[in-house]
Amino acid sequence: MGAVRNILKAKGNVIYSVSPEITVFKALEIMLEKNISALLIMENLDLVGIFTEREYARKVILQGKSSKGTKVRDIMSVNINSVTPDSSIDQCMQLMTDKFIRHLPVMDEGKLIGVVSIGDVVKYIIDEQKFIIENMEHYIGGS
């Protein structure tokens, strides 16, 4: 099975990130505009946290906080699991399953170079399986 670098090559290295000082409301506006469910939180080029819809639901809505009065810093997840470009797709799936997470920042020598979501991993696996099936059909069919 492939590596994370294969996913990044196909999807690109677009990273959506914000400062920990913005409000949750502003972060949600960005997520809506970009049609994403997570934002990486950067401070001085360092990855310091991740903010997801899950954090919003659990740490703002369920606790009765205001999204306009709460900073991302106050609710972001700081226990960040990450992978490298050489991490396998199997390693990503295992980490996502074990830690109940859907987004993995991709770090290369301490530098953030991308992010892989559970959707990216599933798409990669489906595409790889289609490719294998097509090759087997051609092999069986003699072409």
Sine and cosine of phi, psi and omega as CSV:
sin_phi,cos_phi,sin_psi,cos_psi,sin_omega,cos_omega
0.00,0.00,0.38,-0.92,-0.12,-0.99
-0.97,0.24,-0.05,-1.00,0.00,-1.00
-0.91,-0.41,0.20,-0.98,0.00,-1.00
-0.83,0.55,-0.58,0.81,-0.01,-1.00
-0.84,0.53,-0.52,0.86,0.03,-1.00
-0.92,0.40,-0.62,0.78,0.05,-1.00
-0.91,0.40,-0.73,0.68,-0.02,-1.00
-0.89,0.45,-0.58,0.81,0.03,-1.00
-0.89,0.45,-0.63,0.78,-0.02,-1.00
-0.97,0.23,-0.67,0.74,-0.10,-0.99
-1.00,-0.10,-0.33,0.94,-0.05,-1.00
1.00,-0.09,0.09,-1.00,-0.08,-1.00
-0.95,-0.32,0.50,0.87,-0.01,-1.00
-0.91,0.41,0.77,-0.63,0.01,-1.00
-0.82,-0.57,0.82,-0.57,0.09,-1.00
-0.98,-0.19,0.88,-0.48,-0.03,-1.00
-0.64,-0.77,0.36,-0.93,0.02,-1.00
-0.63,-0.78,0.20,-0.98,0.09,-1.00
-0.98,0.21,0.51,-0.86,0.06,-1.00
-0.93,0.37,-0.17,0.99,-0.07,-1.00
-1.00,0.03,-0.15,0.99,0.00,-1.00
-0.97,0.24,0.32,-0.95,0.01,-1.00
-0.98,0.20,0.39,-0.92,0.07,-1.00
-0.86,0.51,-0.64,0.77,0.01,-1.00
-0.85,0.53,-0.74,0.68,0.00,-1.00
-0.90,0.44,-0.65,0.76,0.04,-1.00
-0.88,0.48,-0.67,0.74,0.02,-1.00
-0.91,0.42,-0.62,0.79,0.06,-1.00
-0.87,0.49,-0.69,0.72,0.02,-1.00
-0.90,0.44,-0.69,0.73,0.00,-1.00
-0.88,0.47,-0.64,0.76,0.05,-1.00
-0.90,0.43,-0.73,0.68,-0.02,-1.00
-0.87,0.49,-0.63,0.78,-0.05,-1.00
-1.00,-0.04,-0.09,1.00,-0.03,-1.00
0.84,0.55,0.77,0.63,0.00,-1.00
-0.80,-0.60,0.30,-0.95,-0.02,-1.00
-0.91,-0.42,0.13,0.99,0.04,-1.00
-0.46,-0.89,0.53,-0.85,0.10,-0.99
-0.80,-0.60,0.67,-0.74,0.11,-0.99
-1.00,0.09,0.61,-0.79,-0.04,-1.00
-0.96,-0.27,0.88,-0.48,-0.09,-1.00
-0.89,-0.46,0.61,-0.79,0.07,-1.00
-0.64,-0.77,0.90,-0.44,-0.03,-1.00
0.81,0.59,0.73,0.68,0.00,-1.00
0.92,0.39,0.14,0.99,0.04,-1.00
-0.97,-0.26,0.67,-0.75,0.09,-1.00
-0.97,0.22,0.88,-0.47,-0.05,-1.00
-0.90,-0.43,-0.18,0.98,-0.01,-1.00
-0.04,-1.00,0.03,-1.00,0.08,-1.00
-0.65,-0.76,0.64,-0.77,0.02,-1.00
-0.86,-0.51,0.82,-0.58,-0.02,-1.00
-0.79,-0.61,0.19,-0.98,0.08,-1.00
-0.85,0.53,-0.53,0.85,0.02,-1.00
-0.89,0.45,-0.70,0.72,0.05,-1.00
-0.87,0.49,-0.66,0.75,0.00,-1.00
-0.87,0.49,-0.76,0.65,-0.04,-1.00
-0.89,0.45,-0.70,0.72,-0.11,-0.99
-0.99,0.14,-0.59,0.81,-0.16,-0.99
-0.96,-0.27,-0.15,0.99,0.05,-1.00
-0.89,-0.45,-0.92,0.39,-0.07,-1.00
-0.84,0.54,-0.82,0.57,-0.08,-1.00
-0.93,0.35,-0.31,0.95,0.02,-1.00
-0.98,-0.19,0.10,1.00,0.07,-1.00
0.94,0.35,0.41,0.91,0.02,-1.00
-1.00,0.08,0.27,-0.96,0.04,-1.00
-0.99,-0.10,0.77,-0.64,0.02,-1.00
-0.93,0.36,-0.42,0.91,0.02,-1.00
-1.00,0.10,-0.33,0.94,-0.03,-1.00
-0.96,-0.28,0.03,1.00,-0.04,-1.00
-0.92,-0.39,0.73,-0.68,0.05,-1.00
-1.00,0.07,0.51,-0.86,0.04,-1.00
-0.84,0.55,-0.61,0.79,0.00,-1.00
-0.79,0.62,-0.58,0.81,-0.10,-0.99
-0.97,0.24,-0.28,0.96,-0.06,-1.00
-0.77,-0.64,-0.11,0.99,-0.04,-1.00
-0.90,0.43,0.43,-0.90,0.09,-1.00
-1.00,0.09,0.78,-0.62,-0.02,-1.00
-0.97,-0.25,-0.19,0.98,0.08,-1.00
-1.00,0.06,1.00,0.04,-0.16,-0.99
-0.99,-0.11,0.85,-0.52,0.14,-0.99
-1.00,-0.04,0.69,-0.73,-0.01,-1.00
-0.67,-0.74,0.18,-0.98,0.05,-1.00
-0.76,-0.65,0.11,-0.99,0.06,-1.00
-0.92,-0.39,0.19,-0.98,0.04,-1.00
-0.87,0.49,-0.41,0.91,-0.02,-1.00
-1.00,0.00,-0.09,1.00,0.05,-1.00
-0.89,0.46,0.60,-0.80,-0.01,-1.00
-0.99,0.16,0.33,-0.94,0.08,-1.00
-0.89,0.46,-0.61,0.79,0.06,-1.00
-0.87,0.49,-0.66,0.75,0.04,-1.00
-0.89,0.46,-0.66,0.76,0.05,-1.00
-0.87,0.49,-0.75,0.66,-0.01,-1.00
-0.87,0.49,-0.67,0.74,-0.01,-1.00
-0.90,0.43,-0.71,0.70,0.01,-1.00
-0.89,0.45,-0.70,0.72,0.01,-1.00
-0.89,0.45,-0.64,0.77,0.00,-1.00
-0.94,0.35,-0.74,0.67,-0.05,-1.00
-0.91,0.41,-0.60,0.80,-0.10,-1.00
-0.99,-0.16,-0.02,1.00,-0.02,-1.00
0.83,0.56,0.75,0.66,0.01,-1.00
-0.84,-0.54,0.34,-0.94,-0.06,-1.00
-0.86,-0.52,-0.07,1.00,-0.04,-1.00
-0.68,-0.74,0.72,-0.70,0.03,-1.00
-0.80,-0.60,0.90,-0.44,0.14,-0.99
-0.90,0.44,0.55,-0.83,0.03,-1.00
-0.95,-0.30,0.88,-0.48,-0.05,-1.00
-0.93,-0.37,0.68,-0.73,0.07,-1.00
-0.77,-0.64,0.94,-0.35,-0.05,-1.00
0.81,0.59,0.71,0.71,0.05,-1.00
0.99,0.16,0.00,1.00,-0.02,-1.00
-0.94,-0.34,0.71,-0.70,0.05,-1.00
-0.95,0.32,0.84,-0.55,-0.02,-1.00
-0.86,-0.51,-0.08,1.00,0.00,-1.00
0.15,-0.99,-0.08,-1.00,0.05,-1.00
-0.57,-0.82,0.62,-0.79,0.00,-1.00
-0.87,-0.49,0.77,-0.63,0.03,-1.00
-0.97,-0.24,0.24,-0.97,0.06,-1.00
-0.86,0.51,-0.57,0.82,0.05,-1.00
-0.90,0.44,-0.63,0.78,0.05,-1.00
-0.89,0.46,-0.68,0.74,-0.02,-1.00
-0.91,0.42,-0.72,0.69,0.00,-1.00
-0.89,0.46,-0.69,0.72,0.03,-1.00
-0.87,0.50,-0.69,0.73,0.01,-1.00
-0.87,0.49,-0.71,0.70,-0.02,-1.00
-0.90,0.44,-0.69,0.72,0.01,-1.00
-0.89,0.45,-0.71,0.70,0.01,-1.00
-0.88,0.47,-0.65,0.76,0.01,-1.00
-0.91,0.41,-0.65,0.76,0.02,-1.00
-0.91,0.41,-0.64,0.77,0.06,-1.00
-0.87,0.49,-0.68,0.73,0.01,-1.00
-0.88,0.47,-0.70,0.71,0.01,-1.00
-0.90,0.45,-0.69,0.73,0.00,-1.00
-0.89,0.45,-0.70,0.72,0.02,-1.00
-0.88,0.48,-0.67,0.74,0.03,-1.00
-0.90,0.43,-0.64,0.77,0.02,-1.00
-0.93,0.38,-0.61,0.79,0.03,-1.00
-0.90,0.44,-0.65,0.76,0.03,-1.00
-0.92,0.39,-0.62,0.78,-0.01,-1.00
-0.92,0.40,-0.71,0.70,-0.01,-1.00
-0.92,0.39,-0.62,0.78,-0.01,-1.00
-0.97,0.23,-0.16,0.99,0.05,-1.00
0.99,0.16,0.27,0.96,-0.01,-1.00
-0.97,-0.23,0.00,0.00,0.00,0.00
